[in-house]
Amino acid sequence: MKLKTRFAPSPTGLLHVGNAYSALICQQWAEKHRAELLLRIEDIDHTRCKDEYATQLIEDLHWLGVKWQGDILKQSEHQSRYRKALDQLKEMGVIYPCFCSRKHVQEEIERMGIAPHAEDIGDPYPGICREIDLHQRHQRLLHERFAWRLDCLKAVEAVKESLSWSDEHGHHHPVNLAALGDLVIGRKDIGISYHLAVVVDDAHQGITHVVRGEDLLPSTAIHRLLQALLKLSSPTYIHHPLLVDGEGRRLAKRGNATSLKYLRDGDISADSLRHFLLREGEHLWPFSIDHIDEIREQLGIAG
């Protein structure tokens, strides 16, 4: 069987060094295992993704020396595939329409005394819309905005088996289905959630190994559940450490992480950047943005 992995960035901004690190780790794994590396652009969120960022990230990856095989898959061009999967979940009766705003959910959580940490706002969902009777639900569907939520209890009943996902060492990690909660599967603004689109694409592209950052480790359980519900294949999952800044924080677009475009414009060579990012045992980007002279000095080679 031909091994396949994928690098799947979202064009919501310029690629930064953290993205570059993940892309290089994917390529490194593919080369080691003689696997096929695919490029997928996860641009399903039309409220945040832009074509110019998609064009720029392809240029940046070429400059970085990342080489993929086959055509680039763009999620925005495959909406029908995701809607089909959503319809399948509707027919199974494992999702329900949720009419709640984020504010409403937060207020109900606080009222019930189960307020989450700030980084987990929205979870756990207190089941506000889960028990709405069918007549009321039908009436509200006609004139209210809604999202589709997974009914975790019904999903567990539908699966009827214990689930686990496998890592690169062959270890099986049990999925605690009861702890997942009623997650959003179809969003009000974009129609389909990341979780549903990604499992559909992985199966469609025949991905055997998912190589991604450890920040996505919590998503693996819901992905495994969706695979079981939709009867899709489950890849092996490899979660690599994240590149962090000098204070140990993960790099992010919203945090003004150093972009590849900035480094290119500053005459940093791709070879020196690759060498720096792939230092054995290092996961650190200690430079502040706009300090190109320091970056050039530390990387050792310019131009």
Order of alpha helices (4+ residues) and beta strands (2+ residues): beta-alpha-beta-alpha-beta-alpha-beta-alpha-alpha-beta-alpha-beta-beta-beta-alpha-beta-alpha-beta-alpha-alpha-alpha
